[in-house]
């Protein structure tokens, strides 16, 4: 056999080939298809070729044609104009900006089907910021696949560590990396679902954003992850929920994904001009220019923003009340319970687990019949629950606050896990003060389905909880207050200038119109030039705070740039990959929580699982701890020491870091 064509020497191709070599090694290590004992010689050559083709086909690596189908058949409703326009030429990195509930998810899936028919992509990885959102969306994506391909459709893999799900079948981990699937099947088509390092090899997967970002970090299997992702449309939802560090990692991931021939789509309801400029490689516009950008909008790298036609329903006129009771859990609970007794489905979103637990306990004491409960146990929704408990929680939230919920009053208390990607429809919202882009996300859970009869709560109303003291200067120093400020950058929202700008803006605008005001609100409260001007107006303390935060953001961006893989370099110039995975997103807060209070878990009640270091942490060392711990339990005392939010265990504490 003669030599074939010389392979390209471009560094990106070398990296892609290295990842595919790992895939080939794993497939070839299957002794069921490639038995060591024989056959040998020419017979083995024939057997090996046949077995390799079968192994690749069973795992979804061979061509699968996309049936011609209508939008109505795939999603059960007629398309809005922007959903079809989003399938057009928006460049290799496209962006859809539209309000929550407008149909961005369906637009993303329709774009994927269109690109598949054009031969530009094969797979799909839908990346979300929280596990709850991924669990819910996986069900919707799998239903779409069945509508388009029928009973032999590829199955959507749930790419969330701790879960084993492919399609509508769950699995159970057994010793020696074996998996028992509920339907008894042992087929190789679920190969990608059985190990976290293989998630991205699935033809269709829905998971958390960290799984994609691990392909841009010098960690074990990074080249494999980035190589198998290259065939996919990478969809990143809620892309605004990133700080400078995560934005830097995401930007590097997008560059490498596109450089390997992939396509990407970004989704957001509240993306600011500075973040959009970074991700789309554009200059940052002035505040006036930024506010003039159409909203909702379609854009991309090399594609100017244009109006997204049909992406908005009727205007939602929201009355905003500012209540100075942020520190008073009892007062917050009383407001929520009073509304629930009047028939409202009340959503309370807090910035911290401690704050959420305190209010949920108060609600349960005031009105046990109105408190959100799972299997008769009053509870709260946040990111510290075990995977099996989170499933119970998410199902209960959907039943109590989803589109098909029944009437009657109730109160659900939670953290940032409730603000993104979940289909929650509340009559009244109480929310801690937060940056305006976050508040708009939370307001998106208010009157999400306008056709519902709401009685006395027919007018959307949001109660924003601020500190009792209006002057926020004290939060520039010392400890954070319910997720706001603080010297240490461990609170979800340490930068107080966007908080001050948001509060002043809402005080001046007691009624806002969604989505008409979205762009204006985001830019006036978040545009860097306006924040600089606000710091100068507020004086020296705020100017120092601005300089410190800008410096911290610059350090974060430089850290991301120095840590992230640059596959444009020669392979020999890359830093050694770390098997311990210490560069994982959120690693600095990676100790898992322990000892759930009995009342505030859905199933694993009162059982201590101990404080564990993550897999891969060097032996003999303890993973660094966060300073945050769960609140005191009012009936059972404190919930034990060492309870922390891990970078993976609690996405609400990492909301700005995904």
N, C-alpha and C positions, 0 to 999 in steps of 0.2 A: 504494500500500500504506500503510495507516494505521500509526500508532505502536503499539507493543505496550505491555505493562505496564511500569511504571517498575521498574527493577532496584533491589534493596535497596542501601542505602548503608552497611551494616554493614562495618567494616574487614575482618573475616574473609572476607566474601563478595568484597570488592574484591580481596583477595590471591588467593583461589581463582580469580576470573575472570581475573586477570593471568596466572596460570599456564596456564590453559586457552587464553588468547590466544596464548601461546608455542606451545602444541601446535597450534593452528589454523594459525599461521604456518608451522610446520615441515611440516605436512601439505600446505598450499597451495603450498609451495615445490617440490613434486615436479613437475618439468617433464614427467615421463612421463605423469602423469595430467592435468596442467594445462599443456599446451603454450603457449608464448608466442605462437607464430605464428598461432594461431587454433584454432577458429572464434571469431567475435565476435558481439556483439549478443545477440538472443534465443536463438540457437542455443548461444551460449557459456553463457548462464544455465542452460539445461537440462543441458548437458554438465557444468557445474561442480557442480550439485546431485547428479548421478549419480556423478561422480568423487569428490566429498567423502564420500558414503555408502560407496562402495567402498573408499576409502582408510582410513576409520575401521574398517570391518569387517575388512579384511585385517590391521590392527594390533591387533585384539582390543578395540575400543572399543564394539562393539554388543552387545546383549543376548545372553546365552548361558544357556539354561535348564539347571538342575541335575537330572540324572536321579535318580529315586528309586532308592536302592540300599541294601543292607545293609552293616553294618560288616564282616562277614565277607568280602564280595566286595571291598570297598575295600582291606582290609589283610591278608586271608588268615588271620585268627584272630577268635575271638569277643571281644566287648568286655568289659573290666572295668567294674563299675558306675560308677566315677568318670569313665571316658571318656565315657560317655553323660551323666552328670550335668554334666560340664564344658560341654556344649552348651546348658545351661539359662541362666536369667537371672542373670548375674553382673555386670551393669552394663557400661558402655562400655569400662572398663579392668578386665579380669579377671586373676586370678592363680591358677596351679596350682603348688603346692609338693609335690613328691614326689621320692623317691630316684632316682638315676640308673638307667636301665634299666627304669623302671616303666611306660613307655608314654605319657609326656607328649606326645611328638611326634604320635602317633596321635590323642590327645585333642585336640590343637590343630587337626589337619587335619579331624577330625570336626566340631569346632565351626565351622570355616570352611564346610564343606558345609552344615551346618544353617543358619547365618546367610545363606548364599546362597539357600537355598530360601525363607527368610523375607523375602528382598529387602532385607536390611540391609547387605549388602556384595556386591561383585562380585569384586574381585581379592584376591590374597594376597601379602604380602611377609613371608618368614620370615627374620628377622635373627639372625645368629649371631656369636660373638666372634672366630672364627678362620676362615681360608680353608679349612683342612683339613676342618673341620666342615661348612662350606657345600658343598664339593665332594661330600662323601659324602651329605649330606641331599638335594641336588638330584636325585640318582639315585632316591632313595626317593620323593620327591614326584612326580617324573615318572612313576614306575611306578604310583602311586596314581591319577594323572589318567587314565592309559590304562585302568585297571580300571573307573573310574567312567564315563568318556565314550567309551571304545572307541577305535578307530583314528583318529578325527577329534578326539581330545582336544586341548585347548590344551597347549602345550609349556612346561615349566618352564624359565625362563631362569636361568642361573648368573650372579648379579649380583656378580661379583668382578673388579675391574680386573685386566687382564692375561690374563683367560680369555675365550674366545668359545665359548659353548655354549648351545644351545637344544634341549631334549629330550635325545636321545642322539646329537646331531650336533655336531661341533666345527667351528669356523671358523678361518680364517687371515687376519690383517690384511694388506691390500695397500695400496699407495700411494693417496693421495687419498681416504682413509677408506673404500675399498672392502673387501669381505670375500668371501673364497672359502670356501663351505661344502663340507664333505667329500662330501655327497650331490649336489653340483652345483646345488642349488636356489638361486633368486634371489628367492624370494617375500618379500613385505613382512611376513609373519607373524613374521619374525625381526628386524624393525626395532629393537625395544627391546633386543635382545641385542647389537647391533653397536656401541653407544656407551655408555660408563659413565654419561653424563648422562641416558640414556634408560632405564636399568635399571628404575626404579620405574614406568615406563609399561607394563611387561609385565603381562598379566593374572595370571600366576603367576610369582614370582621367588623365588629362594633366594640369599641373599648375606650379606655382612658388615654389621654394624650401622652402620658409618660411612656407608654409602650412604643410609640413612634419616636419620641425624643431619645430613647436609648439607642437608636440607630445613628445618632449624631454625637455620641459620647464615647470616649475610649474605654469601653467596658467589654466584657466577654460577649461574644456573638454579635457585636455591633455591625460588622460588615455583612453578616448573614441577614440581620434585620433590614439594613438599608437596601441590600440587593433584592430580597423578595418583595420589599415595598415598592421597588422601582416600577413594577408592572401595574401598580394600582393608582386610582384616583384617591389622593389623600385629602379627606375633608376634615377641617378643623373647626368645630363649632365653638361658639362663645369665645372668639379669639381675643376679645378685649380683656379677658380675665387673666392677664399676664403682667408681671412687672418687667423691669429692664432685663433681669437675668433670663427669665423664661422667654421673653421676646427675642433675646439674642440667640438662644438655643433654637427657637422655632425658625428664625430667619436663616440660620445655618442649615437646618434640616430642609427647609424649602429649597435653598440653593442647590444642595446636593441631590435632592429628589428630582428637581427639574434637570439638573446636569446629567443625571442618569437616564433621562427620557421620560420621567414621570410627569403627572399632572396634579395640580393641587387646587383646592377650593376652600376659601375662608368664609365663615359665616359670623355675623355679629348684628346685634340690635343697637349697640351703643359704642361703636369704635370711634375714638378721637382722631383728629387730623395727624397728630404726631405719630401715633402707632400705625396708622394707615400708610403714612409716608415711609416709615421704616420697612414695613412688610412688603410694600409694593415698589420699593426703591424709587421713591419720588421725593422732590424737595417738599419740606413742610410749608404749607401755605400760611399766610397771615390770618389773624383771627377773622377779619372781614371776609376774606376769600374762603376760609374754612366753613363759615356759617352759610355761605352762598352755594356750597356743594349740595346738589339735590339729595333729598331723602324721601323715601327709600331709593337705593341706588345700586346699579351694577357697574363694576369696574374690574381692573386687573393690571398686571404689570404691562405697561405700554398701552393701556386702554383707559381713556379718560372716563370719569364717572358719568353715567346717564341715568335718567329717572327710571325706576323699576315700576312699570305700569301695572296697576292692579294689585300692588303689594300692600295696600292699605284698605281696611274696611272703613266703617263709619268712625268719625272722630270720637275719641273717648275723653270726655271732659272730667278731669279728676280734681276734686277739692282736696287741698293739702292743708292739714292742721299740724302745727308745731306744738308738741307737748313736752314740757321740761321735766319729764319723769324717767329719764334713762336709767337712773340708779335705783328706782323704786319698783322692785318686782311685784309687790303687792298692788300698787296702783295700776301697773300695766295689766295685771291679771283682772282687776276689777273692771277696767274699761272693756277688756275682751269678753268677760263673762256677761256684762250688762248687754252688750250687743248680741251675744249668742242667745240670751234669754228672749231677745226681741226677734229671734228667728234668723240671725245672720250666721253664715259660715265664715268664721274669723281666722285669719292667718296672722301669726305673730312670728316675725323673722328677726333674730338677734345675731349680733356679730360674734358672739363667743358661746361655747358650750356651757360655761358656768352661768351665763346670763339666761340661756334658754332653759336650762334645768331649773333655775330658781323660779322663773315664771311658770313653767309647766307644773311644778309642785304647788305653787300658789293657786293655779287654776283648778287642779285636782282637789285641793282642800276646799275651795269655795264652791265648786259645782262639779262633783264627780261624774254626774250624768252628761255633762257637756264636754268634758276633757277627752281629747283624742286618745284612743285606747286600742290595744292589740290583744285579742283573746281575753278581753275583759280587764286588762291591766293598763292603767293610765301610763302614758309614756311620752317621749319627745323624739324628734327626728334630728339626728346629727351623724357625724362620720365616724364615731368611735365604736359602732356595733360590729360584731362579727358578721361574716358574709351571710350566713343562714338567717340571722336576725334581721339584717337589712332587707332581705327579700320579703319577710313578713311585714316589716315597716312600710316598704314601698308599695306593696299590694294594698295595705290598709289605707295609705294616703290616697292612692288612686280611687279606691272605693268611696272614701269619705269626701274627697275634694276634686275628683275627676269630672270629666264631661257628663258622665251618667250618674252622678251622685243624686241622692234623694234630697228632699227639702228638710228643713229643720235646723236649729242652731247647733253649733259645735265650735270648738277651739282647737286649732293645731299650732303647736309651738315648735320651732326648729331653728336651724342656722342656715348658712349659705347653701347647704345641700338642697334647700327648697327653692332657690331663686333661679336656677338655670336648667333649662331643657325639660323640666317636668311639666306635665299637663295638669296644673292646679288651677282651680277656678274658685276664688274667694269673693265674698260679698263685701268684706271690710278687711283692710290691711293695717296692721301696726308693725312698724319697722324701726329698728335702731337707725340713727343717723349714719350715713355712709356716703362715699363719693356718688355724684349724680348718676354716673353710668350704672352703678350697682343698684341705686334706688329705682331707676327705670326698669331694670330687670325684675325687681321685686314687684313694682307696680304692674308689670306684665302679667302677674298671677291674679290681678284684680279684675273682675268682670271679663274674664278671658273669653267666655262664650256669651255674647250679648243677647242671645235669644232666651236666656233663662229668666223666669219670673222671680223678682227679688223683693217684692213688697216694699217695706220702708227703706230698703237699701238699694233702691233703683239708681241712685246717683253714686258713681264710684267715689270712694273716699279713702284717703291714706293718711294715717296719723304717724308723723315722723317724730321719734323720741330723741330729744336732745338732752344734754346735761342740765342740771338745775341752774348752774351758773352759765350765763350766756357768753361771757368772755372765755374763749377757749385757750387762752395763752398758757394756762397752767398745764395743759396737756402736751405742751412742747417739751416738758421736762418730767422726770420721775417715771412713775408706772403708767401703763396704758389704762384707759377707762373703757371697759366693755368694747375692746377691740380698736379703740381710737387713740392715736398718738403714742407717747412713751418714748423714752430715750433709746431703749433697745428695739431693734427692728424685728420683733417677734409677733407684734399685733398684726391682724389682717390689714389695718389701714393706718400705718405709722405716719404718713404724710398728712399733716393737718391743713395745709393750704387748700387742697381740693375739698376738704371737709368744710372749712370756713367759707369758701366760695359757694359751695352747694347750699349751706344753711342760709347765707345772705340772699342767694338767688330765690330760694323757696319762700323766705320771709317776704320778699318783694312780689312774689307771684303765688298768691294763695290758690289759684286755679291754673292748671296746666292742661294743654290739649295734646293728646297722644294720637297719632305720631307727628302732628304738625310741629310741635315744639322740640322734638327729640334732638335734632341737630343743634339748634340754638342752645339748649340746656347743656349738652355735652361740651360744646366748644367754649361757652362762657365760664364753665366751672373747671375745665381741664386743659385748655390751651396753654402751652408753656409761656407764651408772651404775656397772657393775662394773669397767670399766677405770679410771674415776676413782678408785674405792676402791683398786684395785690400785696405782695410781701413788702414792697417799698412803701405802700400806703399805711400798712399796719405797724411799721417801725422796726427797731433793731432786733428784737427777739425773733420776729418772724423772718427778717432778712437772714439772720444766722441759721434759722431752721431751713430756709430755702436753700442756702448754700450747702448745708449738711446733707439734705436729701438729694440735691443735684449731684453732690460728690458721691453719695452712696449709690445712686443710680448709675453713675459713670463707672464706679468700681464693679458693680454687678454686670454691666455690659461688657467690660473688659474681661471679667472673670469668665463669662460665657464664651467670649471670643477665644480666650486662651485654652479653655477646657475642651470645647467642642472640636470634633474631628474636622480637619480640612482635607477632604479627599481630592482636592486639586493638587496636593503635594504628592511627591513620590512616596510610595509605600514605605521605603526605608527611612524617610524623613519624619514619619509619624511617631509620636511618643508611644512607649510600650503600653499595651492595653492592660487594664487592671482587672484581674479575675475577681477581686473582692468587691468591685462595683461601688467604690466609695464616691464616684462622681455622679451617682444617681440623683435625679431631681428631688429636692426636698430632703437630701440625706442628713442635713444638719439637724433635722428634727425627726429622727427615725426610730426612736424607741416606741414600741407598741404599748398601748394602754393596758391597764390591768384592773381587776376587781370591780366589775360593773356593779353599781348600786342595784339592789333587787328590784326596785320599783321602776327603774328607768331603762330596763332592757326588755325586749319582747319575749325572749325565750331562755337565754343563758343567764337566768336571773341569779344574782348573789353568788356566782361561781368565780373564784379567783383563778385567772389563767397565768398569773405571774408576769413579771416584767421581762420581756424578751428582746434580745438584740436581733436585728434582721439577719436573714441568711446572707452569708458572704462577709459579715463583719469579722475582722481578724480575731482569732481565738485569744482569750485572755484579756480582751479589751471590752469595755462597755460602750455601747453606742451613746452618743451625746443626748442629753435629755432637754426637753423643752421646759420652760418655767411654768407653763400653764397646766393646771390640773382641774379635774372635775369639781363641781361645786359640792358643798356639804349637803348631805341628804338630810332633810328636815326631820325625818322620822327615825332613820337608822344611824345617824352620825356620819362621820367622814367615810369616804369610800376607799380608804387605804392610801398608802404613800406611793409615790413614783408613777402616778397615772398621768400620762402625757399624750399629746397628739403627735402621731408620727406623720412623716411626709406623705405616707400612703394611707395611713389609717384614718386621717381626718382631713378631707379636702377642704372643709370649710375654713380651717386655720391657714390653709395654703391657697386661699381663693385667688390672691393676686399672683401666686406662683403656680397656678393651675393645680 
